[in-house]
Amino acid sequence: MTAMRIVFASLLDLRTDEAYYWTWSKEHVLSFLDHPPMIAWFIRFGTAIFGDTNLGVRFAGIVAMAATQMLLADIVRRTTHDVRAVVVAILMPEAALYYGLLMAKVAPDVALIPFAVAMVWALVRLAESGDGRWWIATGVFAGLALLAKLTAIMLLPAVAAFLLVPDWRARWLVSPHPYLAVLVAALVFAPVLIWNAQHDWASFRFQFVRASATRELSLRTVGDYVGLQFGQVGFVLLPVVLAGLVLTAWRGYRNRDPVGILLSTAVLVPFLYFFWRSLSLRVGDTWPMFMWPIGFAAAAIHLAMLRREGAPERRIRSAHQWTVIAIASGMGFVVLVFFYYVAAPWNLLGRTDPIGAEAGFAAVAARAAEQLEKTGASWIATTDYRTYAEMRWSFNGRVPVVQINERGRFMGFADPGSEKITGHTGLYVARVPDNANPVWAETGAVRQPLERVDRVWRGVVMDTYSLEKITGWTPELSPAPDSPLFRWRVLAGRLHFTNPPA
């Protein structure tokens, strides 16, 4: 399965977000508007080994999957001392589409997953040994998880329950170790805090608007959320894991068992929160993915506990049978999806295909290169970060690429090559009809349409792009914070700095 992920990572085109995170890896800043910096560090690690290749960009995700499985195996081993339960914990991620295959695609969630599981592992070690120093390790992993994605904060209720519900709460509340863990986590997270203090707390305000967005009740968004969990975790595996989680929660809180409380709360609280948000908002397909590996550990532990608690033999046999069915069918599904994207010639989902929808940019880049040669243009302009990322990935430093708007996304980025931009002709690349972006009214640029290029995947036109010649204008790389060229779009509208940073 690991070899399969390596092939998948090597052959498939980078998605636009992956290319965007790759551009981060080329910059030397403490953090970014959209997310903390861990994903950029992950990519820098992979490209240091394999260069600026698809595998180089995605390699750290493959390592993260292996690290996650080892941590899950050790959590289950220490809790159950049951080899069969350990095997189940290792195989469950392989049977879930997101982990068994799609963890080969880089995203902040991929960086978050191993550190979130490592934090839980450290607390399991604490429960096993009673050694308060494991609180310090917990703080380190919590800080690293926050450096990956701010969603890690959703594990806080599980840590609080782990601390306060068991009978040991009096001991730990008077111990310095939990408080040192908080301090250590804050110190590890310091790069993001420093960057935000320098930039008017931009990323926190950006994420707050996303988290607090409210819209009308929508059954479609609820269906999207539930359907994504079935699709990415498994149509059989998801019910098996949820059943194990609920029973682990019941057992843990009834017996005040720290590990049962920790594992079940770490999954059920975020799961219910995202369900509540899905009532009025589309939950991103990767947002809940940090929690399910912890659920796999809980489900594997539950299987081992059934026999120890004297459950009826019929119930034990049924639980094991459903687990085997879930793993076997899930791994089969993962393999089928792999062959569909790597070897099959068909497009069965049309323009809605999640991989094909962001493939085929090489043809657009090739036509852009031809127009650069014909027109004498020396730089490329875009008005959305996706096209910016794909053009920058395709040209890889040979031609300056500038997103002329939303410059708040690029605070602290290096000069893309002003000597090739200032006073020179540019080439505008944009998806139709977004090429008619009203932000151009804020500039004095003269645009001359050149041609339109289809982005095609397996015979289906996914998008059409407009190529236009730009003259008479030089983009402003550092516009004022109140400029329309600085503001960035977010999930619920627009934000801009009210107090410009120095």
N, C-alpha and C positions, 0 to 999 in steps of 0.2 A: 504493500500500500504506500509506503514511503517512496519507493521507486516510481510508482504511478504519479505521486504528487510532484516529483522532480520533473518528470516528462511534461506534465500538465503546466507546470510553472515555466518551463523552457519554451514551449511551443505557442501558447496562447498570447495574443497581443495584450499589451498592458491596457487596463481600463483607464479611463480618464483620471479617476481619483488616484490610482496607483502612480500615474505619470506626475500628477500634482505633488504627491508626497515625495517622489524622486527629486523634483525641483527643490524641495525643502532640504534634501540631503546635500545639495550643492551650496547651501548658504550656511554662514557661520553666525547664527543668532541663538539667543537663549531659548526662545519659544516662538509660537506662531499664533495668529489670530484664531484659526479654526480649532487647533488642538495643541496639546503639549508636544515636546520635541522627540519623545521616545521613538515614534515611527520613523523619523528622519535618521536617528541613530541606528535603528535596525537596518534600514536600507544602506546606509553608509558602510555598515559591517559587511553586508552581502556583496556590495559592489567593490569593496576593497579586495575581495577574494576572486570574484568572477567578472569584474568590470561592469560597465554600463550595458548589461544584457538583461533580458527578461528574467533569467535565473538569478542574476546578481541582485536585482531589485527584490525578488521574492524569496531569496534563500533563507532569510531570518525567520520567515513564517513557517518554513519546514522545520527549522530547528525548534521554534516555539512549540510546534505540535508535539515533537518528541519529548521536550522538557515537560510539557503539560501531562503527557501520559506517564512519565516516570514519577511525577509528583502524585498523581492520582493513585498509581500503584502503591506508593509508600503510605499514603493516607489510609488506604483500605487494608494494607498489610498490617500496619500498626494497630488498627482498630479491631480487625477480625482474626488475624493470623490464619486466614483461610486462602489457600492458593487459588481456588476456583473463583472466589470473589475478586481477587486481584486480576485474574484473567478477564473477568467481566468488565472491570473498570478500565482495562487497557483497550478492550475491543469496542466498547460502546462509542467512544469518539470516532473510531474507524467506520462505524455504522451510521453516523450522522453526516449528511452531505456537507454541512458547513465545515466540519473538522476533518472528515475523511478526505475531502478534495479541496474545498474552497479556502481552507486556511493557507493554501499555497498562494493566495492573492493577498497582498499586503494592505492593511488598514490599521488604524489606531487600535481597533478591537483585537487584532491579532497580537499586537504588542501588549495589550492589557491582560489577555487571558493567562499567560504563564505566571505573571506577577500576582494576579488575583488568586490563582490557585496556590502559589507559593505562600501568600499571606495566610491562607486557610491552613496549609500544611504546617506552618510555624505554630499556629494556635493548637493544632492537633498534637504537635510535639510538646507544647506546654501542658496540655491536658494529660498527656501520657507521663511526663516526667515531673511535673510540678515545679520545674526550674523557671524562676521568674525571668531569667535572661532571654528566654524565648520571646518575651514581650518586645525586646529590642529588635530581634530578627523580624518580628511582625511589623514593627515600625519601618524598618528598611524596605520590606516588600510592599507595604502600603504606600510609602513615598514613591517607589518605582512604578506602582500601579497608577498612581495619580499623574506621574510623568508620562504615562501612556495615554490616558484618557480620563477626563474628570468624572466619567460615569462610575469610576471606582468608589466614589463617595457613597454609592448605594449599598455597599457592603457594611457601612457603619452600623445599621440596625442589628445585623447579625453579630458583630463584634460586641455591641452593647449588651445584647441578650446573653451571649457567651460569658460576659463578665458579671452580669447582675442576676441572672436567674438561678444558676447553680448555687449550692450551699457554700461555696468558697468565696462568695462576693465580699464578705467582711475582710477576708485576708487580702484580696487584691485591691480593695478600695483604700486600704491604709498602706499598701506597698508603693514604693516609688516607681516600680517597673512599668505599669501601664502609662503613667504620665511621661516617663522617659520615652516610651514608644511614640507618643504623640509628638514630642519634641523632635525625635529622630525623623519621623515621617515629614514634618515640616521642613527640616533641614535638607532632606533629600529632594523635596519638592521646591526648594528655594529658587532654582532657575526660572520656573514659571512665575513665582511671586515677584521676583526682581523684574522680569520682563514686563509684567502687568503694571507694576508700580511706575515703570518708566513710560508706559503707554496708556495711562488713564484707565487701567483695569479693563482693557479692551476685550480680551478673550472671555473674561468672566461675564461681562455685560452681554457679549455676543451669545454665549451659551445660556444665560439667564432668559433672554428673550425667546430662545428656542424652547427652553423647558417650561416657560410660563405661557406659551401661546395657547389661546383658547379659540375654538370655533364651534359651530353648531354640531349637535349630535349626528354621528354618521355611522350607520351600520356597515358601510363599505370599509371604513378604516378599521373597524373591529374585525371584520372578516379578513382583511389583509393581514392584520397582526396574527390572528390565530392560524391562518393558512400558512404564513411564513414559518411559524414555529413547527407545524407539521412537516413542511417541506424541507426545512434545514436541519431539524433534529431527527425526524423520521415519523412516518405515518403509524408505525407500530411502536417504535421506541419512545416517542413522546408520552403516550399514555402509560407505558411501563415506568418511565422515570417519574412522572407526576404521581403515580400511585405510590411508588417507593418514597418519594419526598413527603407526601401527606402522612404516611404511616411512620416515617422517621420523625417528623415533627410531633406527632401524637406521642410516640415513645419517648422522645427527647424531653419534651416539656412535662410529661407525666412523671418521669423518673429524674428530672433535673440533670439529664446527661449532657455535659458540655458539648461533646462532639455532635450529637444528634441535634441539639439546639442550633449550633453553629451552621452545620451543613444545610439543614432545612430552611432556616431563616435567610441564609445567603441567597437562596434561589426563590423562595416563595414571595418574599417581600418585593424584590424587583419585578418578578413575573406579574404580580397583582398591580403594581404601580404602572407598568407599561400597559396592562389591560385597561386600566382606568384612563390613561392618556389616549389610548386608541379610540376611546369613545368620541373624541373630537379632533384627533390629530393622527396623521399617518406616522406610525412608529417605523424608524429606519430598519432596514433588514438586518443590519449587524448590531444594533443597539443592545439586544438582550443576550448576545452570544457569549458574553463574559461569564454568565452565571451557569450555563448548562453543564460544563464539565464538573462543577461542584455537585450538581444534581446526579451526574453519573456515579460519582463516588458514593453519594447517599443511597442510590438504588442498589449498588453492589453490596454495600454494607447491610442493607435491609434483607437481601437474599440470605446472607450468612446468619442474620439474627433470627430468621423465622424458625430454623431448626432448634436453635439454642433456647428459644422461648417456648418450645413445645407446641408449635402450631400444628394443626391437623396435617397428616401426610398428603392428603388430596390438595390442600392449599399450597403446600410447599412444592409439590410436583407441578401444579398449574403455574405458579410463579416462575419456576425454572423453565418450563416449556415456552411461556410467553417471552421470556428473556432471550432464549435461543432463537425463537422466530424473529424477534426484533433485530437481533444482531445479524442473523443470516440474511434476512430480507433487506436490511439497511445497507449492508456491505454490497449486496448484489446491485442495489439501486445506485450506489456510489460508482461502482464499476461501469454500469450502463451509461451514466452521465459522463464519465470520463471518456468512454469510447465515442459517445455522441459528439463531444466537442473536439476530440483529437483526431478521430479517424473517419467519422461519417461525413458524407457530402451534403446532407439535407439541412434545410432550415424548417423545422417543424412548427416553430412558434412565431414566424414572421418578424415583424418589427418589435414585438414584445420580448424577444429573446434577451435574457439578462446579460449574456456574454456578447452575442452578436450586436446588440444595441450600441456597444462601445468598441467595436472592432472595425478594421478597415481604414484607419487613418493614414496608413502608409501611402495610399493612392492620393489622398488630398495633399499630403506633404510633398509627394513627387510633382504634382501639378503646380504647387506653390513654388517649388524649386525652379521649374521651367519659367514661370512668370517672373521670378526674381532675375533670371538671366535675360529675359526678353526686355523687361522694363528698366533694368539697371537699379532696381530697388535694392537697398542694403539692409533693411530690417523689416520685421513682421509685426503687425498690430492685431490685437484681438480685443473683444469686449466681454469675454467670459473666461473664467479660470480653466474650464475644461479644454477649450481650444488652445488656450495659452499653454497648458501643460503638455498637450499632445504635440504642438509645434515645437516646443522647447525640447521635448524628448527626441523628436525626429531629427532636429538639426543639431542638437547636443553641442551648443556653443559656437557653431560655425556661423550662425546668423543671430543677431540680437532679436529676442522676442519680448514684446511688451504688451501687457494688458493695460489699456489706456485708462480704464475706469477701475473702481473698487481698489484704489491704490492702498487703502488701509490693510489689504491682505499682505502687502509686501514691505511692511515696515522693517527696516534694517537690512533689506536685501542688498546685495552688491550691485554696483552699476552694471547693467547688461551690455554696455558697449556704446557709450554716448558718442564716441568719435565716429561711429558708423550710422548714428541716428540723426544727430543735429545737422539740419540743413540738407538732409538726404531724402530721396524718394523712399516711401515705404509701401508695403503690401498688406492690405487688410484681408484677413481670413475670418469668416464668420458663417455660422449656420443660418440658412434661410428659414424663417423670415427675420431672425434676430439680427441680421446684418443692418436692419434699419433702426438700430438702437438710438433712442433720442439723445443719448449723451453726446453724439456728434454735434448737436446744436451748440454745445458749450465750447466747441473748438473752431478754429478757422481753417480746418483742413479742407482741401478740394479732393473729392473722391471720384474716381473714374472706373465704372464697372468694366471688368475684363472678361470673366467667364464664370460658369458655374460647374461644380464638380460633384458628382454623386459619390457618396460613401456607401459601398456595397459589401454585403456579407452573404456569401453562399447564394448569390443570384438575386437577393432582395435589397432594394434601395432603402437604407436605414435613414439617411439624411442627405440633404443637398447643401453644399457650401458655396458661398459667393466669394470670389477673389476680386479685389478692387485695388487700383493704384491710388496712393495717397501722396499729395504734393502740398507744399506751402505751409507745412505745420510740423512742429516738433513736440512730441508728447512731454507732459510735465510729470517727471518721475516722483516728485515729492510735493504734491499739491497741498494747500492748506487744509486742515481737518474739516473746515466747513464747506469745502469745495465739492460740487457734484462728482468730481473725478476721484475723490477720496472715499466717499461713503461706500459701505458694503451692504449688500442685500442679505437678509437673514430669513429664517423660516416664516416669521410673522410680520415682516415689513422691512423697514429700513432703520438703521441706527447711524449716528455720527457722534463724534466727540463733542460734548458740550463745553469741556474745559481742555483746550488743546495742550498737549504735552510740550514741555520746553524743547 
